[in-house]
Structure formats: structure tokens, C-alpha cells
Amino acid sequence: MGVKGKIAVIGLGYVGLPLACLCAKKGFEVAGLELDREKVELVNSGQSPIKDSYVEENLPKVGGKISATPDAGQALKAAGIAIVCVPTPAVDDKPDLSFVKLACKTLAPFISRGELVVIESTVYPGTTAEVLRPILERGSGLKAGKDFFLGHCPERIDPGNKKFSIENIPRVLACLSKEGSEKAKKFYESIVDAKIELLSSIESAEAVKVVENTFRDVNIAFVNELAKSFDRMGIDLSEVIKGASTKPFGYMPFYPGPGVGGHCIAQDPYYLIASAKKAGFEHSFLKLAREINESMPAYVVKLAEETLKELGIGVNGAKICLLGLSYKPGIDDTRESPALKIAELLKAKGAVLKMFDPFVANKSNASSLDEAVKGVDLVVLATHHKKLFKKLTATYLKSKGVKAVVDARNVLNGPDIKSKGIVYKGIGK
């Protein structure tokens, strides 16, 4: 594509900001449209407003190549490529397109002839052509596929993943026209060191993302239901998974836990369910998977009640420590975090709750691990920040007076903990 035109990135969150850093790193001038003024100030001063290792490493290096602003005209005018990276949550189990619609409405008046517009926000099949295209055409007075290029390239990002970053994850994309697809492919090939797969339709590209995450949701639901079953049968699911994993074909290990969090796995199945419903099909299987995974925070609380009962203690008034509040290790993202749902349920039952997550200080009411666990009746490990919680040995827990542990990630040494007279429960163990 050459060096280098102006790229406008709409939304500087967990998707847009890494993308902006990548584009700047590859030599593009990047304008970021972001309404959060505090975030704008941090980005412009080279500081990451999110806990993301890629952004923290690269944002200070790209310096003045990224200009964040809440001013739409300043960000969007004269851009050769505009990329929409705003959230598309599910509210009450239904897709909420309000943010991406607003982003397109804001972008439309500034679209110029020959510009490439890419939707990276997760949407259900048909959204780009049927919902967003009319907004962009009305606002710009131009025709998509003729006067400007419109496509979809579903974001693929895994915060905290050291092996796969935004730079080396393969991407799929499609545009309304062949010329648009070729232009978009050339652009993504200039920033991503991995294969760029062109699909035949935007609808197929939209479906890729929701299928990827629904696949994970369904398989996690499978092992979560197995965990509930094996708890009753006295079978250690961790050992079963280890055994099944020795088969070199036809099996992929997934692991039980306290629920599914994040903006993708916990949300995307609802986009596929909604899209199919519009076409007259009901996804009973996917709905059941969602139901199972959404039941897991309550299941963890049930384990907590059973554990405390062994000690002759009720939940009401029990001193409980909840460790890990983000939805996955090593990040500060709490969107749809099962840990927060566990906290709500425990509080509703009258537990005296101490919470600690070094990445999520604003939701922690303990300032250190030592303070969090000291003298509590029960520790519930909801998210395992491995390097930070490696102190959770049987000896350490005993020294702090901990009476019981619910290990919702099955990462602690259960037999050793039990040997110290501490009650231990895992999920499916």
C-alpha cells in the first residue's frame, strides 16, 4: 500500500487501541476517535489506558503517529481508511447495535470517494449490508461498493496471549466489491504478518467470528456440565481430561470453570442465535450452552455453601475472600466476568466479602494478597493470575488461618491443601 495514508480508528478500546498501535508501528498516520476524554489524554501522552501488554509496549514507541481526539471531523476527515472498532454487547441476551450504528452515523458525512470503510466490530450476519450500509450511504450521499468501499474484517484479539498478538493472528475479510476486497487485503497484508483470507461474502466474514466463539462456548458448556455430573459421581474431571488428551486425533481439551467472561465468548453466541431467528431457525443447542455457562457462578456459590457447611458455618456472616476479578488472567478487563457475578451472589447471601485483584484495584477492597486472605473462613479463587497468586500454597493458606478453599480454576494443589486440615473443593474434582 505504500507509506502511508491516514487511518481513522473509531473506538480506542481493547480492539481499536492495539489496532491503532499496529498501524502506527507500520508507518501509517493514525487518528483515533474516542469520546472518553481521559482516555484521549492518556493515549496522546503515550500511556495505555488499558492493561494490555501489546499496547503498553508499543504505544510509547509510536509517539506522535497516533492522535486521539473526541472531535469527529478532526479524526475522520481526509482518511483513506476508516475502521470501526466499537463495542457490540448483548443486552438481555439480544444484540445491541446502538454503538456501531452511532459510529457509522458519525463517520458517514466524512467519507470520501475511494475510501475504504471496514467494520471490525462483531456483528451478526447481514448487519454490515442490511443495517450499516444504509446509514453510511444516507449520511455520505455515496454508494457503497461504487463510490466507496465497504467491508467486514472481524477482530481477532486475545488479551494477555504472549504467543499470538494482533500482529501475527490470521484474518478473514470480505467487501461488497472485488476492488474493495483487493484494497482491504492489501492493507491488512501491510500490517499483519499472517495469512489474510478473502471470503466470498461479507455475511460469511460476519459469521466467522460468531462461529469461532460459539464453538468455544459450546465446548466449555460441555465440560462445565460434565463437572457438575462428575462432582456427583466422585470422578476427577481433570484426570479424565488429561487421559482423553492423550488421544492424538478427534479430541480437543477444554476445562471447567466459574463461567465464561469477556466481550466475545459470553456475547457472540447471542448474535448467531439472533441471526438464525431472523431466518426462521431456533438454536436450541446454543441456548442451552449459554444457560449452562451462565449457571456456573451460582454453582461456585453452591460449592462455597457446601464447603462452609462442613465447617459448621453458614454463608451469612462468613468471612470470604474472593481472588481474581478480571474475566481471565493477566488483564484488567472485567466485562461479563463471572467473578463479579459470584461476588454479587455471595453478598446477597450476607457474606462478609474481601476482594482482591491487583489488575482491578478499583473493585478490590483489599490492597494485597496477605490482607485479603488473612483470617478468612473461605478463599474462593475465581481468576488465577499465575505469577501473582503463586503464593497460594497449603503452607501459606494455613499460616493465614484460612479454613477452606473453593478452587474454581482447579489450579491449586488440592491434596496438599487437604493435608493441612483445610477443606478443599474444585470444580469437577
C-alpha positions in Angstrom: 0.0 0.0 0.0 3.0 2.2 0.3 3.9 4.7 3.0 1.4 5.8 4.1 -2.0 7.3 4.3 -4.2 8.4 7.1 -6.1 5.7 9.0 -9.0 6.6 11.2 -9.8 4.2 14.0 -13.2 4.7 15.6 -13.1 3.5 19.2 -9.9 3.1 21.2 -10.7 0.2 23.4 -9.4 -3.3 23.7 -9.7 -3.8 19.9 -9.2 -0.3 18.5 -6.2 0.8 20.5 -4.0 -2.3 19.7 -5.0 -1.8 16.0 -4.1 1.9 16.1 -0.7 1.0 17.6 -0.1 -1.6 14.9 -1.0 0.7 12.1 1.3 3.4 13.6 4.1 0.9 14.0 3.8 0.0 10.3 4.2 3.7 9.3 0.6 4.9 9.0 -0.6 8.2 10.4 -3.4 7.2 12.8 -6.3 9.3 14.1 -8.3 7.7 16.9 -11.9 8.9 17.5 -12.6 8.3 21.2 -15.3 10.1 23.3 -13.6 9.3 26.7 -11.5 12.4 27.2 -9.4 10.8 30.0 -8.5 8.0 27.6 -7.7 10.6 24.9 -5.3 12.4 27.2 -3.5 9.2 28.2 -3.2 7.9 24.6 -1.8 11.3 23.4 0.7 11.2 26.3 1.9 7.7 25.3 0.3 6.0 28.3 -2.0 3.0 27.9 -5.5 3.4 29.4 -5.9 -0.4 29.4 -3.9 -3.3 30.8 -2.7 -4.7 27.5 0.9 -5.8 27.1 1.0 -5.1 23.4 -0.3 -1.5 23.8 1.9 -0.9 26.9 5.0 -1.9 24.9 4.2 -0.2 21.6 2.2 3.0 22.4 5.2 4.8 23.9 7.3 3.9 20.8 4.9 5.2 18.1 4.9 8.7 19.6 3.1 11.3 17.5 1.9 8.8 14.9 -1.4 8.3 16.8 -3.6 11.3 17.5 -6.6 10.6 19.7 -9.4 13.1 19.7 -13.2 13.3 20.6 -13.6 15.6 17.6 -15.2 13.6 14.7 -14.1 16.0 12.0 -10.5 16.1 13.2 -10.3 12.3 13.3 -12.3 11.3 10.2 -11.7 14.0 7.6 -9.3 13.0 4.8 -8.8 9.5 6.0 -8.1 6.9 3.3 -9.3 4.1 5.5 -11.7 4.2 8.4 -12.0 1.2 10.7 -14.9 0.8 13.2 -13.9 -0.9 16.4 -16.7 0.0 18.9 -18.4 -2.5 21.3 -21.4 -4.5 20.2 -22.7 -6.0 23.5 -25.6 -8.3 24.1 -28.3 -6.7 26.4 -30.8 -9.1 27.9 -29.5 -11.8 25.6 -30.2 -9.6 22.5 -27.6 -7.9 20.2 -27.2 -4.2 20.9 -26.0 -2.5 17.7 -26.5 1.1 19.1 -22.8 1.8 19.3 -21.9 0.6 15.9 -24.9 2.4 14.3 -23.8 5.6 16.0 -20.2 5.1 14.9 -21.4 4.7 11.3 -23.7 7.7 11.5 -20.8 9.8 12.8 -18.4 8.5 10.1 -20.8 8.9 7.2 -20.5 12.7 6.5 -16.7 12.4 6.3 -16.5 9.5 3.8 -14.7 10.5 0.6 -14.8 8.8 -2.8 -12.5 5.8 -2.9 -12.3 5.5 0.9 -12.2 2.0 2.5 -14.6 1.5 5.4 -14.0 -1.6 7.5 -16.3 -2.9 10.2 -14.2 -4.8 12.8 -16.9 -4.8 15.5 -18.6 -8.2 16.0 -22.0 -8.3 14.3 -24.4 -10.9 13.2 -24.5 -12.0 9.5 -26.3 -9.4 7.4 -25.6 -6.4 9.7 -23.0 -4.7 7.5 -25.0 -4.8 4.3 -28.6 -4.5 5.7 -28.1 -2.2 8.7 -24.9 -0.3 8.4 -24.6 0.2 4.7 -27.9 2.3 4.5 -26.6 4.5 7.4 -23.3 5.1 5.6 -24.9 5.8 2.3 -27.6 8.2 3.6 -25.0 10.2 5.6 -22.4 10.4 2.8 -24.6 10.6 -0.3 -22.3 8.0 -1.8 -22.9 4.4 -2.9 -21.1 1.6 -1.1 -19.2 -0.7 -3.5 -19.2 2.0 -6.1 -18.2 5.4 -4.7 -16.5 4.0 -1.5 -15.5 0.5 -0.4 -17.3 -1.3 2.5 -16.1 -4.5 4.1 -16.0 -6.5 7.3 -12.9 -8.0 8.9 -13.9 -9.5 12.3 -11.4 -8.6 15.0 -9.3 -11.3 16.4 -7.5 -10.4 19.6 -6.6 -12.3 22.7 -5.5 -10.0 25.5 -2.7 -11.4 27.5 -1.7 -14.0 24.9 2.1 -14.0 24.6 2.2 -16.2 21.5 -0.4 -14.7 19.3 -0.8 -10.9 19.2 -2.6 -8.6 16.8 0.5 -8.7 14.6 0.5 -12.4 13.8 -3.1 -13.7 14.0 -4.5 -14.6 10.6 -7.5 -12.5 9.5 -10.5 -13.1 7.3 -12.3 -10.4 5.3 -14.8 -9.6 2.6 -16.0 -6.4 0.9 -19.0 -5.6 -1.3 -16.9 -5.4 -4.4 -13.9 -7.2 -5.8 -11.9 -4.0 -6.0 -12.8 -3.2 -2.3 -11.7 -6.7 -1.2 -8.4 -6.4 -3.0 -7.8 -3.0 -1.4 -8.7 -4.3 2.0 -6.5 -7.4 1.6 -3.5 -5.2 0.5 -4.0 -3.0 3.6 -4.2 -5.9 6.1 -1.2 -7.6 4.5 0.7 -4.5 5.1 0.2 -4.6 8.8 -0.4 -8.3 9.7 2.4 -10.9 9.5 0.0 -13.7 8.8 -2.4 -15.0 6.2 -5.3 -12.8 5.1 -8.2 -15.0 3.8 -10.6 -13.4 1.4 -14.2 -14.8 1.7 -16.9 -14.6 -0.9 -19.3 -12.5 1.0 -19.5 -10.1 3.9 -22.1 -12.3 5.5 -19.6 -15.2 5.6 -17.0 -13.0 7.2 -19.5 -11.8 9.8 -20.4 -15.4 10.6 -16.8 -16.5 11.1 -16.4 -14.5 14.3 -19.6 -15.6 16.0 -19.0 -19.3 15.0 -15.4 -19.2 16.4 -16.6 -18.0 19.8 -19.8 -20.1 19.8 -17.6 -23.1 19.3 -15.7 -22.3 22.4 -18.8 -21.5 24.4 -20.4 -24.8 23.5 -17.3 -26.9 24.4 -16.9 -25.0 27.7 -20.5 -25.7 28.5 -19.9 -29.4 27.8 -17.1 -29.6 30.3 -19.0 -27.4 32.8 -21.9 -29.8 32.7 -19.5 -32.8 33.0 -18.0 -31.1 36.1 -21.4 -30.9 37.8 -22.1 -34.5 36.9 -18.7 -35.8 37.9 -18.9 -34.0 41.3 -21.9 -36.2 42.0 -20.2 -39.4 40.7 -16.9 -38.7 42.6 -14.8 -38.7 39.4 -12.0 -36.2 39.0 -12.7 -34.5 35.7 -9.2 -33.0 35.5 -7.8 -36.6 35.4 -10.3 -37.6 32.7 -9.4 -34.6 30.5 -5.7 -35.5 30.9 -6.5 -39.0 29.9 -8.6 -38.0 26.9 -5.9 -35.6 25.8 -3.6 -38.5 25.1 -5.7 -39.3 22.0 -3.8 -37.6 19.1 -6.9 -37.1 17.0 -10.6 -36.3 17.4 -10.3 -34.6 20.8 -9.5 -31.1 21.9 -9.3 -30.3 25.7 -11.5 -27.7 27.3 -11.6 -27.1 31.0 -14.4 -26.3 33.5 -14.5 -23.0 35.4 -16.7 -20.5 37.2 -18.3 -19.2 34.0 -17.5 -17.5 30.7 -16.5 -13.8 30.6 -15.2 -11.2 28.2 -16.8 -9.4 25.4 -16.7 -12.3 22.9 -17.4 -15.8 24.2 -20.1 -14.6 26.5 -21.8 -12.4 23.9 -21.2 -13.7 20.4 -23.5 -16.8 20.6 -26.4 -14.4 21.1 -25.5 -12.8 17.7 -25.7 -16.1 16.0 -28.9 -17.0 17.8 -30.5 -13.7 16.8 -29.3 -14.0 13.2 -30.7 -17.5 12.8 -34.0 -16.5 14.4 -34.4 -13.8 11.8 -34.1 -16.5 9.2 -36.7 -18.7 11.0 -34.4 -21.1 12.8 -34.2 -21.6 16.6 -30.7 -22.6 18.0 -31.8 -24.7 21.0 -28.3 -26.2 21.4 -26.6 -22.8 21.6 -29.2 -21.5 24.0 -28.6 -24.5 26.3 -24.8 -23.9 26.2 -25.4 -20.3 27.3 -27.7 -21.4 30.1 -25.1 -23.9 31.4 -22.3 -21.4 31.3 -24.4 -18.7 32.9 -25.3 -21.1 35.7 -21.6 -21.6 36.8 -21.3 -18.5 39.1 -24.2 -19.8 41.1 -22.6 -23.3 41.1 -19.4 -21.9 42.6 -21.5 -20.2 45.3 -23.2 -23.6 46.0 -19.8 -25.2 46.4 -18.9 -22.4 48.8 -22.0 -23.1 50.8 -21.3 -26.8 50.9 -17.7 -26.1 51.9 -18.7 -23.8 54.8 -21.3 -26.3 55.9 -18.6 -28.9 56.5 -17.1 -26.4 58.9 -20.4 -25.7 60.6 -20.6 -22.2 59.2 -23.4 -20.5 57.3 -22.7 -18.1 54.4 -24.5 -15.3 56.2 -21.7 -13.6 58.2 -19.0 -15.9 56.9 -15.7 -14.1 56.1 -14.9 -15.0 52.5 -12.0 -13.9 50.3 -12.6 -13.7 46.5 -9.4 -13.7 44.5 -9.3 -12.6 40.8 -11.9 -10.2 39.4 -11.0 -9.9 35.8 -12.5 -12.4 33.4 -9.1 -14.0 32.5 -5.6 -13.9 33.9 -3.2 -11.1 33.3 -5.6 -8.4 32.2 -7.8 -5.7 33.8 -10.9 -6.4 31.7 -14.0 -7.3 33.9 -16.6 -7.3 31.2 -19.0 -10.2 31.9 -16.6 -11.5 34.5 -18.0 -14.5 36.4 -16.1 -13.3 39.4 -18.2 -10.2 39.8 -21.4 -12.4 39.5 -20.0 -14.6 42.2 -19.4 -11.5 44.4 -23.0 -10.3 43.9 -24.4 -13.7 44.9 -22.2 -14.0 48.0 -23.1 -10.5 49.1 -26.8 -11.2 48.6 -26.4 -14.2 51.0 -24.8 -12.0 53.7 -21.2 -12.9 53.3 -18.5 -10.5 54.6 -16.5 -10.3 51.4 -12.9 -9.3 50.9 -12.0 -9.0 47.2 -8.5 -8.7 45.7 -7.2 -8.4 42.1 -4.0 -6.4 41.5 -5.1 -5.7 38.0 -8.6 -4.4 39.1 -7.8 -2.1 42.0 -10.9 -0.1 41.6 -13.1 -3.1 42.5 -10.8 -4.6 45.2 -11.4 -3.8 48.8 -8.1 -5.4 50.0 -4.8 -3.9 49.0 -2.7 -7.0 49.0 -3.0 -10.8 48.9 -1.9 -11.1 52.5 -4.6 -8.6 53.6 -7.2 -10.4 51.5 -6.7 -13.9 52.9 -5.7 -13.3 56.5 -8.2 -14.8 58.9 -11.0 -15.6 56.4 -13.1 -18.7 56.7 -13.1 -19.4 52.9 -11.0 -18.4 49.9 -12.6 -18.6 46.5 -10.2 -18.5 43.6 -12.1 -17.2 40.6 -9.4 -16.0 38.3 -5.8 -17.3 38.5 -3.2 -14.6 37.9 -0.5 -17.2 38.0 2.6 -15.1 38.9 0.7 -13.1 41.5 -1.2 -15.9 43.2 1.7 -18.5 43.2 1.9 -17.9 47.0 -1.3 -19.8 47.5 0.3 -23.0 48.8 -1.1 -25.1 51.6 1.5 -23.8 54.0 0.7 -20.2 53.1 -3.0 -20.7 53.5 -2.6 -22.4 56.8 -0.3 -19.7 58.1 -3.1 -17.1 57.3 -5.7 -19.0 59.2 -7.7 -20.0 56.1 -10.2 -22.8 56.9 -11.5 -23.7 53.4 -10.8 -23.2 49.7 -13.0 -23.3 46.6 -10.7 -23.5 43.6 -12.9 -22.5 40.7 -10.0 -22.9 38.3 -8.6 -26.2 39.5 -5.1 -24.9 39.7 -4.1 -25.3 43.4 -2.7 -28.4 45.0 -5.8 -29.9 46.5 -4.3 -33.0 48.2 -1.6 -30.8 49.8 -4.2 -28.3 51.0 -6.3 -31.1 52.5 -3.3 -32.5 54.2 -3.0 -29.3 56.2 -6.6 -29.7 57.5 -8.1 -27.2 55.1 -11.3 -28.1 53.4 -10.8 -28.1 49.6 -13.2 -28.2 46.7 -12.6 -27.8 43.0 -15.0 -27.9 40.1 -15.4 -31.5 38.9 -12.9 -32.8 41.4 
